[in-house]
């Protein structure tokens, strides 16, 4: 049968609960017999069995007229295969059975009430893993590594903020949560939580509508994990931070034995011309997002997370594997619910795909489409490639100056020399590392000599990142030189590698304060909130004909005039009057407000500035009244 997404988009799939009855719907083309199994205990081998009726659009339907709140269910396919519901919104421990729950009972007191909604052009994004962030005993958190651990506020170690309080203190506006949907590669039992061999980032999706249970204090209770996640989101919102969810719709962990493939053989996954599963994900398969019921599953899942959990945005893993039409439709639907919702993702894939190239979301595909992509070009220009020894601009490869200036301009088409891939700066996520590959500090360590000042170089990278147009993004612990011991792919390494050690913050407090100052400076000036290409070109001017190790630019926005001067050399530069006039264009009424130590409390008149510190970013503003 041929389906159109528009015809099926409003059909309620999965288990739809009412106190007096629950309706079940599951898509299963090419199947003639599906039965519903229910039980009040997922461990029972004997379950009640009900026939399901095949209706329009190859959907099997059943209605049970009693209160099923707290019951478990599954589908029996052709008397042979018992599978969970792809639309499971709750489940038993380890996803053995789907669960029916009354979602009205899962809301913490005051959930979904009014809170500050941070605008996309003001975003400062912070990626973290729930388990990593508070797992260490020195986090001072009671519920270490759990949703409730990120619900605790005013925690500290040696007098310095930890956990969520660290993020609040830093000035972050958006937290990006690594997978919190149900994934299959960890055991959810609490007694196994801290086992070294029971760790995974979670890019192995099982149930797209369900909450990961290992981060709950009671994974046996299907409702408890939902309540605790909502409490965490509520607490984050109460601290004026938006929540972005990492989603993995490019592949499923299982292929032939997945619930999707058993229910609808050959439908949910793309195949090559030879009949093999297409492997653009690099891990065995890829979802066929362009097919109506796959598109529906993706969009229904996204809407569920927004409507039920109050999620504010989504980061798409390997976004190139999701056809651009699905993303456009999803964005349109989500904007109806939350006009300020943010969508962005990775404009690449892990291998060749059967998805036609004109449907792939590659760098440049985001142009004027309302979503953003990660700026890997700027990432590599700043600090070199992800895992190797190559160097970027901050380590001394000054031939990358044009690429850096392109990134500073928001990767728009600024001019022939600085020609980016974006129509405007809102389409760009600027970063130098995320969870993948070497963490920032480890990358710098392997690419620098022993006598290089790694802290000054790290600061320079942060300054370039935050003093650019586009949305800045950092990873957990970047702000205090967190290390993963040079592990470049720690997806299943233990917490000794992945866990955030808050001693690092104590040892690198100066770095933390510097990054905090940069965020404060960016927020105070507001000049980087400009996103339109025409407005950036109007406000931003690069100072031309300087040596490659010097980048200087001015930004004039209404009554604010700012000069930013970067010295990427590992030595001080003397500024004589000629160079001073060239950089500052004869402007006399300037005050220096930022250097490699952060925000300067003592105001320095431009006439007193005769040196640029080594590996430094320096900010000058016109008029004392505009100081911080």
C-alpha positions as CSV (number, residue, x, y, z in Angstrom):
1,X,0.0,0.0,0.0
2,X,1.2,3.5,-0.8
3,X,1.0,6.0,2.1
4,X,1.3,9.7,2.3
5,X,2.6,11.4,5.4
6,X,-0.2,14.0,5.4
7,X,-2.8,11.1,5.5
8,X,-1.4,9.4,8.5
9,X,0.3,12.2,10.5
10,X,-2.7,12.7,13.0
11,X,-3.2,9.0,13.7
12,X,-2.4,8.2,17.4
13,X,0.0,5.3,17.5
14,X,1.2,3.2,20.4
15,X,-0.8,3.0,23.7
16,X,-3.2,5.9,24.2
17,X,-4.3,5.8,27.9
18,X,-7.7,6.7,29.3
19,X,-8.8,5.7,32.8
20,X,-11.6,3.7,31.4
21,X,-9.8,2.2,28.4
22,X,-6.6,2.1,26.4
23,X,-6.3,2.0,22.7
24,X,-3.3,0.3,21.0
25,X,-2.1,0.9,17.4
26,X,0.9,-0.5,15.7
27,X,2.1,-0.3,12.1
28,X,2.8,-3.8,10.6
29,X,2.6,-4.1,6.8
30,X,3.1,-7.6,5.4
31,X,2.0,-9.1,8.7
32,X,-1.3,-10.9,9.0
33,X,-1.5,-11.6,12.7
34,X,-0.5,-9.4,15.6
35,X,-1.7,-10.1,19.2
36,X,-1.5,-7.8,22.2
37,X,0.0,-9.3,25.4
38,X,-0.6,-7.6,28.7
39,X,0.5,-8.3,32.3
40,X,0.6,-6.5,35.6
41,X,4.2,-7.8,36.1
42,X,6.7,-7.9,33.3
43,X,8.4,-10.9,34.9
44,X,5.4,-13.2,34.4
45,X,5.7,-15.7,31.6
46,X,1.9,-16.0,31.3
47,X,0.2,-12.9,29.9
48,X,-3.3,-12.0,28.8
49,X,-3.7,-12.2,25.0
50,X,-5.9,-10.1,22.8
51,X,-6.4,-10.2,19.0
52,X,-5.7,-7.1,17.1
53,X,-7.6,-6.0,14.0
54,X,-5.8,-4.9,10.9
55,X,-7.3,-1.5,9.8
56,X,-6.4,1.1,7.2
57,X,-2.8,2.0,6.5
58,X,-1.6,-1.5,7.7
59,X,-2.3,-0.5,11.3
60,X,-3.3,-3.1,13.8
61,X,-5.7,-1.9,16.5
62,X,-7.0,-3.2,19.9
63,X,-9.1,-1.5,22.6
64,X,-9.0,-2.8,26.2
65,X,-11.8,-1.4,28.3
66,X,-10.4,-1.2,31.8
67,X,-7.8,0.9,33.7
68,X,-4.4,-0.3,32.5
69,X,-2.3,2.3,34.4
70,X,0.9,0.5,35.5
71,X,0.4,-2.5,33.2
72,X,3.0,-3.9,30.8
73,X,2.4,-4.9,27.3
74,X,4.1,-6.3,24.1
75,X,3.1,-7.5,20.7
76,X,3.2,-11.1,19.5
77,X,3.9,-11.2,15.8
78,X,2.7,-14.2,13.7
79,X,2.8,-16.4,16.9
80,X,6.6,-16.3,16.7
81,X,8.2,-13.0,17.8
82,X,7.4,-11.0,20.9
83,X,8.4,-7.3,20.6
84,X,8.0,-4.0,22.3
85,X,6.0,-1.1,20.9
86,X,8.1,1.3,18.8
87,X,5.9,4.0,20.3
88,X,6.5,2.9,23.9
89,X,6.4,6.0,26.1
90,X,7.3,3.9,29.2
91,X,8.8,0.5,29.8
92,X,10.0,-2.1,32.3
93,X,13.6,-2.1,33.4
94,X,15.9,-2.8,30.5
95,X,13.1,-2.3,28.0
96,X,11.8,-5.9,28.3
97,X,8.2,-4.8,27.9
98,X,6.4,-1.6,27.1
99,X,4.3,0.0,29.8
100,X,1.0,1.9,30.0
101,X,1.0,4.8,32.5
102,X,-1.1,7.8,33.4
103,X,1.3,10.7,32.5
104,X,-0.8,13.1,34.6
105,X,0.7,11.4,37.7
106,X,4.3,11.9,36.6
107,X,4.5,15.7,36.8
108,X,6.4,17.3,39.7
109,X,4.7,20.1,41.5
110,X,4.8,23.2,39.4
111,X,6.1,21.5,36.3
112,X,5.7,23.3,33.0
113,X,5.1,26.7,34.6
114,X,6.4,29.9,33.1
115,X,10.2,30.4,33.0
116,X,12.6,32.5,31.0
117,X,12.8,31.4,27.4
118,X,16.3,32.2,26.1
119,X,16.4,33.4,22.5
120,X,18.4,31.4,19.9
121,X,20.6,34.3,19.0
122,X,21.6,34.7,22.6
123,X,22.5,31.0,23.0
124,X,25.6,29.7,24.9
125,X,25.4,25.9,24.7
126,X,26.9,23.5,27.1
127,X,26.9,19.7,26.3
128,X,26.9,17.2,29.1
129,X,26.3,13.6,30.0
130,X,23.9,13.1,32.9
131,X,26.1,10.3,34.4
132,X,29.4,12.0,33.8
133,X,28.5,15.3,35.4
134,X,27.8,14.3,39.0
135,X,29.2,10.8,39.2
136,X,32.3,11.7,41.1
137,X,32.1,11.8,44.9
138,X,33.7,15.2,44.9
139,X,30.6,16.6,43.1
140,X,29.0,16.9,46.5
141,X,25.8,15.6,45.0
142,X,23.5,13.1,46.8
143,X,22.1,11.3,43.8
144,X,25.4,10.9,41.8
145,X,25.1,10.4,38.1
146,X,21.3,10.5,38.2
147,X,18.6,12.9,36.9
148,X,18.0,13.9,40.5
149,X,21.8,14.7,40.8
150,X,21.3,17.4,38.2
151,X,18.3,18.6,40.1
152,X,20.4,19.5,43.1
153,X,21.5,23.1,43.4
154,X,24.1,24.9,45.5
155,X,26.4,21.9,45.6
156,X,30.2,22.6,45.9
157,X,33.6,21.1,46.3
158,X,36.2,23.1,48.3
159,X,34.0,26.1,48.2
160,X,33.6,26.0,44.4
161,X,30.3,25.3,42.6
162,X,29.7,21.8,41.1
163,X,27.0,20.2,39.1
164,X,24.1,22.4,37.9
165,X,25.4,25.2,40.1
166,X,28.6,25.3,38.1
167,X,26.6,25.7,34.9
168,X,24.5,28.5,36.4
169,X,27.7,30.2,37.7
170,X,29.3,30.0,34.3
171,X,26.4,31.8,32.6
172,X,25.2,29.1,30.3
173,X,21.9,29.6,28.5
174,X,21.3,26.2,27.0
175,X,22.2,22.7,28.3
176,X,22.5,20.0,25.6
177,X,21.9,16.6,27.2
178,X,23.6,13.6,25.6
179,X,21.1,10.8,25.1
180,X,18.3,10.6,27.7
181,X,16.0,8.5,25.6
182,X,16.0,4.8,26.2
183,X,19.2,3.2,24.9
184,X,20.2,-0.4,25.0
185,X,23.9,-0.6,25.8
186,X,23.8,-0.3,29.6
187,X,22.1,-2.4,32.3
188,X,19.6,-0.2,34.1
189,X,19.8,-2.0,37.5
190,X,21.0,0.5,40.1
191,X,23.4,-2.0,41.7
192,X,25.3,-2.1,38.3
193,X,25.3,1.7,37.8
194,X,28.9,2.3,38.8
195,X,30.4,-0.9,37.3
196,X,33.3,-0.1,35.0
197,X,31.9,-2.2,32.2
198,X,28.4,-0.7,32.4
199,X,29.0,2.7,30.8
200,X,27.8,4.0,27.4
201,X,27.1,7.4,26.0
202,X,23.8,6.0,24.6
203,X,24.0,6.5,20.9
204,X,22.3,3.1,20.6
205,X,18.5,3.9,20.5
206,X,16.0,1.3,21.5
207,X,12.7,3.1,22.4
208,X,12.5,6.6,20.9
209,X,9.6,7.8,23.1
210,X,10.9,6.4,26.4
211,X,13.2,7.7,29.1
212,X,16.5,6.0,29.8
213,X,16.1,4.1,33.1
214,X,19.7,3.8,34.3
215,X,19.7,7.5,35.3
216,X,16.7,7.0,37.6
217,X,16.9,6.1,41.3
218,X,14.2,3.4,40.7
219,X,14.5,2.0,37.1
220,X,12.0,-0.8,38.0
221,X,9.1,1.7,38.2
222,X,8.2,3.0,34.7
223,X,6.7,6.2,36.1
224,X,9.6,7.1,38.4
225,X,12.2,7.7,35.7
226,X,9.7,10.0,33.9
227,X,9.1,12.0,37.1
228,X,12.8,12.3,37.9
229,X,13.6,13.5,34.4
230,X,10.8,16.1,34.6
231,X,12.1,17.2,37.9
232,X,15.6,17.7,36.5
233,X,14.2,19.7,33.5
234,X,12.1,21.8,35.9
235,X,15.1,22.7,38.0
236,X,17.2,23.6,35.0
237,X,14.3,25.8,33.7
238,X,14.0,27.5,37.1
239,X,17.6,28.5,36.8
240,X,16.9,30.3,33.5
241,X,18.5,27.6,31.3
242,X,16.9,25.9,28.3
243,X,17.1,22.2,27.7
244,X,18.2,20.7,24.3
245,X,18.0,17.0,23.8
246,X,20.4,14.9,21.7
247,X,18.4,12.6,19.4
248,X,19.7,9.7,17.2
249,X,17.3,9.1,14.3
250,X,20.0,8.1,11.9
251,X,20.1,4.4,12.9
252,X,18.9,1.8,15.4
253,X,21.2,-0.4,17.6
254,X,19.5,-3.6,16.4
255,X,18.8,-4.3,12.7
256,X,17.2,-7.6,11.8
257,X,16.1,-8.3,15.3
258,X,14.8,-4.8,16.1
259,X,11.1,-4.3,16.9
260,X,10.9,-2.2,13.8
261,X,12.3,-4.8,11.4
262,X,10.2,-7.6,12.9
263,X,6.9,-5.6,12.7
264,X,7.6,-4.1,9.3
265,X,10.3,-6.2,7.5
266,X,12.2,-4.0,5.0
267,X,10.4,-0.8,5.7
268,X,12.1,1.2,8.5
269,X,15.7,0.8,7.3
270,X,17.2,1.9,3.9
271,X,18.8,-0.8,1.7
272,X,21.3,-0.6,-1.1
273,X,20.6,-1.8,-4.6
274,X,22.1,-5.2,-3.7
275,X,19.6,-5.6,-0.9
276,X,22.0,-5.1,1.9
277,X,21.3,-2.6,4.7
278,X,22.7,0.8,3.8
279,X,25.3,1.8,6.4
280,X,25.7,5.6,6.2
281,X,25.8,5.6,10.0
282,X,28.9,3.4,10.1
283,X,27.2,1.1,12.7
284,X,25.2,-1.2,10.5
285,X,22.0,0.5,9.3
286,X,20.2,3.8,8.8
287,X,16.6,4.7,9.3
288,X,14.6,5.5,6.1
289,X,13.4,8.8,7.3
290,X,11.8,9.7,3.9
291,X,9.2,6.9,4.2
292,X,5.9,8.2,5.7
293,X,5.7,6.0,8.8
294,X,9.3,6.5,9.6
295,X,8.9,10.3,9.2
296,X,5.8,10.0,11.4
297,X,7.7,8.1,14.1
298,X,10.5,10.8,14.1
299,X,8.2,13.8,14.2
300,X,5.8,12.2,16.7
301,X,8.7,11.4,19.0
302,X,10.0,15.0,18.8
303,X,6.6,16.4,19.6
304,X,6.2,14.0,22.5
305,X,9.4,15.2,24.1
306,X,8.3,18.8,23.7
307,X,4.7,18.4,24.8
308,X,5.4,16.0,27.7
309,X,8.8,17.0,28.9
310,X,9.0,20.6,27.9
311,X,12.2,20.2,25.8
312,X,13.4,23.4,24.1
313,X,15.4,22.0,21.2
314,X,17.1,19.1,19.6
315,X,20.6,18.2,18.4
316,X,20.5,15.6,15.6
317,X,23.3,13.0,15.5
318,X,24.6,12.4,11.9
319,X,21.9,14.8,10.7
320,X,22.9,14.2,7.1
321,X,21.2,10.8,7.2
322,X,17.8,12.4,7.9
323,X,16.2,13.7,4.7
324,X,15.9,17.4,4.6
325,X,12.1,17.3,3.9
326,X,11.5,15.5,7.2
327,X,13.6,18.1,9.1
328,X,11.6,20.9,7.5
329,X,8.3,19.4,8.3
330,X,9.4,18.6,11.9
331,X,10.6,22.2,12.4
332,X,7.3,23.6,11.1
333,X,5.3,21.3,13.5
334,X,7.6,22.0,16.5
335,X,7.4,25.8,15.9
336,X,3.6,25.6,16.3
337,X,4.2,24.3,19.8
338,X,7.3,26.3,20.8
339,X,8.1,29.2,18.4
340,X,11.6,29.6,19.9
341,X,12.5,25.9,19.6
342,X,16.1,25.3,18.4
343,X,17.2,22.6,16.0
344,X,20.7,21.8,14.9
345,X,22.9,18.9,14.0
346,X,25.9,17.3,12.4
347,X,26.0,17.9,8.6
348,X,27.9,14.7,7.8
349,X,27.5,10.9,8.0
350,X,29.6,7.9,8.9
351,X,29.8,6.3,5.5
352,X,28.1,6.1,2.1
353,X,24.3,6.3,2.2
354,X,21.5,5.1,-0.1
355,X,19.8,8.5,0.6
356,X,20.0,10.7,-2.5
357,X,22.6,13.4,-2.1
358,X,20.1,16.2,-2.8
359,X,18.1,15.0,0.3
360,X,21.1,14.8,2.6
361,X,21.8,17.6,5.1
362,X,25.3,18.6,4.3
363,X,27.2,21.8,5.2
364,X,25.3,24.5,3.3
365,X,22.0,22.6,3.3
366,X,20.9,24.7,6.3
367,X,20.8,27.9,4.3
368,X,17.6,29.8,5.0
369,X,15.9,26.6,6.3
370,X,15.6,27.6,10.0
371,X,18.0,25.1,11.5
372,X,21.8,25.2,12.3
373,X,24.8,22.9,11.7
374,X,28.0,22.3,13.5
375,X,30.9,24.4,12.1
376,X,33.6,21.8,11.7
377,X,35.6,24.1,9.4
378,X,36.0,26.7,12.2
379,X,36.6,23.9,14.7
380,X,39.6,22.7,12.7
381,X,40.9,26.2,11.9
382,X,41.0,27.1,15.6
383,X,42.8,24.0,17.0
384,X,43.6,21.5,14.2
385,X,42.0,18.2,13.4
386,X,40.1,16.2,15.9
387,X,42.5,13.5,16.9
388,X,45.9,14.1,15.3
389,X,48.9,16.2,15.9
390,X,48.0,18.9,13.4
391,X,47.8,22.5,14.7
392,X,45.3,25.2,14.2
393,X,45.7,29.0,14.4
394,X,46.0,29.1,18.2
395,X,49.0,26.7,18.1
396,X,50.8,28.8,15.4
397,X,49.5,27.9,12.0
398,X,48.9,31.5,11.0
399,X,48.1,30.7,7.4
400,X,44.7,29.9,8.7
401,X,44.0,33.6,9.4
402,X,41.3,33.9,6.6
403,X,39.5,30.8,7.9
404,X,39.5,32.3,11.4
405,X,38.2,35.6,10.2
406,X,35.5,33.8,8.2
407,X,34.4,32.1,11.4
408,X,34.5,35.4,13.4
409,X,32.0,36.8,10.8
410,X,29.6,33.9,11.5
411,X,30.7,31.9,8.4
412,X,28.6,34.1,6.1
413,X,29.8,35.4,2.8
414,X,31.5,38.4,4.2
415,X,33.7,39.1,1.2
416,X,35.6,37.2,-1.5
417,X,38.4,36.5,1.0
418,X,36.1,35.5,3.9
419,X,33.6,33.3,2.2
420,X,31.5,31.1,4.5
421,X,28.7,28.5,4.0
422,X,25.9,30.2,5.9
423,X,23.2,32.7,4.9
424,X,23.2,34.2,8.4
425,X,25.0,33.5,11.7
426,X,22.0,31.8,13.3
427,X,22.8,28.8,11.1
428,X,26.1,28.2,12.7
429,X,27.2,26.3,15.9
430,X,30.8,27.3,16.7
431,X,32.8,24.9,18.7
432,X,36.2,23.3,19.1
433,X,35.1,19.9,20.5
434,X,32.0,18.0,21.6
435,X,31.8,14.5,23.1
436,X,33.4,12.9,20.1
437,X,37.1,12.7,19.5
438,X,39.8,14.3,21.7
439,X,38.5,16.7,24.3
440,X,39.9,20.3,23.9
441,X,42.6,20.1,26.6
442,X,43.8,16.7,25.4
443,X,44.0,17.8,21.8
444,X,46.1,20.8,22.8
445,X,48.4,18.6,24.9
446,X,49.3,16.2,22.1
447,X,49.8,19.0,19.5
448,X,52.0,21.3,21.6
449,X,55.6,21.2,22.8
450,X,56.4,20.8,26.5
451,X,57.5,24.4,26.8
452,X,54.3,25.8,25.2
453,X,52.0,27.6,27.6
454,X,48.9,25.4,27.2
455,X,46.7,27.6,29.4
456,X,47.3,30.7,27.4
457,X,46.7,28.8,24.2
458,X,43.5,27.3,25.5
459,X,42.3,30.8,26.6
460,X,43.0,32.1,23.1
461,X,40.8,29.4,21.6
462,X,38.0,30.3,24.0
463,X,38.3,34.0,23.2
464,X,38.1,33.4,19.5
465,X,35.1,31.1,20.0
466,X,33.1,33.6,22.2
467,X,34.1,36.7,20.3
468,X,32.6,35.4,17.0
469,X,29.2,35.7,15.5
470,X,27.2,32.4,15.7
471,X,26.2,30.2,18.6
472,X,29.1,29.2,20.9
473,X,29.1,25.6,22.1
474,X,31.4,24.0,24.7
475,X,31.6,20.5,26.2
476,X,31.5,19.5,29.9
477,X,34.6,20.5,31.8
478,X,36.2,22.4,28.9
479,X,36.0,25.5,31.1
480,X,38.5,24.0,33.6
481,X,40.8,21.8,31.4
482,X,38.9,18.6,32.0
483,X,40.8,15.6,30.6
484,X,39.9,12.2,29.3
485,X,43.5,10.9,29.5
486,X,43.9,11.3,25.7
487,X,41.0,8.8,25.0
488,X,39.7,9.9,21.6
489,X,36.6,7.7,21.6
490,X,35.4,7.2,25.2
491,X,31.8,6.1,24.3
492,X,32.1,2.9,26.5
493,X,35.0,3.7,28.7
494,X,34.6,3.8,32.4
495,X,33.8,6.8,34.6
496,X,37.4,7.1,35.5
497,X,37.8,8.4,31.9
498,X,34.4,10.1,31.3
499,X,33.4,11.3,34.7
500,X,33.9,15.0,35.5
501,X,36.5,15.4,38.2
502,X,35.8,18.6,40.2
503,X,39.3,18.7,41.4
504,X,40.1,19.9,37.9
505,X,38.1,23.0,38.6
506,X,40.0,23.7,41.8
507,X,43.3,23.2,40.0
508,X,42.3,25.4,37.0
509,X,40.1,28.0,38.6
510,X,41.8,30.8,36.7
511,X,40.6,29.1,33.4
512,X,37.1,28.8,34.7
513,X,37.0,32.4,35.7
514,X,38.4,33.4,32.3
515,X,35.6,31.5,30.4
516,X,33.0,32.9,32.8
517,X,34.3,36.4,32.0
518,X,34.1,35.8,28.3
519,X,30.4,34.7,28.6
520,X,29.7,37.7,30.8
521,X,31.4,40.0,28.2
522,X,29.5,38.5,25.3
523,X,26.2,38.9,27.1
524,X,27.0,42.4,28.3
525,X,28.0,43.7,24.9
526,X,25.1,42.0,23.0
527,X,26.9,42.8,19.7
528,X,27.3,39.1,18.8
529,X,23.5,38.6,19.0
530,X,23.3,40.1,15.5
531,X,22.5,37.2,13.1
532,X,21.5,38.7,9.7
533,X,24.2,38.7,7.1
534,X,23.5,42.3,6.0
535,X,23.7,43.5,9.6
536,X,26.9,41.7,10.3
537,X,28.5,43.2,7.2
538,X,27.3,46.6,8.3
539,X,28.6,46.4,11.9
540,X,31.8,44.3,11.5
541,X,35.0,45.7,9.9
542,X,38.3,43.8,9.7
543,X,41.5,45.8,10.0
544,X,43.4,44.9,6.8
545,X,47.0,44.4,5.9
546,X,48.2,43.2,9.3
547,X,50.6,40.4,9.8
548,X,49.0,36.9,9.9
549,X,49.6,36.5,13.6
550,X,47.5,39.5,14.3
551,X,43.7,39.6,13.8
552,X,42.0,42.9,14.5
553,X,38.4,43.9,14.0
554,X,35.9,46.5,15.1
555,X,32.2,46.1,15.7
556,X,29.9,49.2,15.7
557,X,26.4,48.5,16.8
558,X,24.3,51.6,17.6
559,X,26.1,53.5,20.3
560,X,28.7,50.8,21.1
561,X,32.1,50.7,19.4
562,X,34.3,47.7,20.2
563,X,37.8,46.9,18.9
564,X,39.1,43.3,19.3
565,X,42.8,42.6,18.8
566,X,44.2,39.1,18.8
567,X,47.9,38.3,19.1
568,X,48.5,34.7,18.3
569,X,52.3,34.8,18.7
570,X,53.9,33.2,21.8
571,X,55.5,36.5,22.6
572,X,54.4,40.1,23.4
573,X,54.1,42.5,20.6
574,X,55.1,46.1,21.0
575,X,52.6,48.5,19.5
576,X,54.2,51.6,18.2
577,X,52.2,54.7,17.2
578,X,52.0,53.6,13.5
579,X,50.6,50.2,14.4
580,X,48.3,51.7,17.0
581,X,46.9,54.1,14.5
582,X,46.5,51.3,11.9
583,X,44.6,49.0,14.3
584,X,42.5,51.7,16.1
585,X,42.2,54.0,13.2
586,X,43.1,57.1,15.2
587,X,40.3,56.4,17.7
588,X,41.4,58.0,21.0
589,X,38.4,57.5,23.4
590,X,39.0,53.8,24.0
591,X,39.2,51.8,27.2
592,X,40.7,48.3,27.5
593,X,38.3,46.0,29.3
594,X,39.5,42.5,28.6
595,X,42.8,40.6,28.1
596,X,44.3,37.2,28.8
597,X,43.5,37.5,32.5
598,X,39.8,38.2,31.7
599,X,37.7,41.2,32.5
600,X,40.0,44.1,33.6
601,X,38.8,46.0,36.6
602,X,41.4,48.7,36.1
603,X,40.6,50.8,33.1
604,X,43.5,51.4,30.8
605,X,43.3,54.3,28.4
606,X,44.3,53.5,24.8
607,X,47.3,55.9,25.1
608,X,48.7,53.6,27.9
609,X,48.4,50.4,25.8
610,X,51.8,49.7,24.3
611,X,51.9,45.9,24.2
612,X,49.7,43.0,23.2
613,X,50.3,40.1,25.5
614,X,51.4,36.8,24.0
615,X,48.6,34.5,22.9
616,X,46.0,37.1,23.9
617,X,42.7,38.5,22.9
618,X,42.2,42.1,23.9
619,X,38.9,44.0,23.9
620,X,38.6,47.8,23.8
621,X,35.5,49.8,24.0
622,X,34.7,53.4,23.4
623,X,33.7,55.4,26.4
624,X,34.0,54.6,30.1
625,X,30.2,54.5,30.4
626,X,30.2,51.4,28.3
627,X,32.6,49.5,30.5
628,X,31.6,46.3,32.3
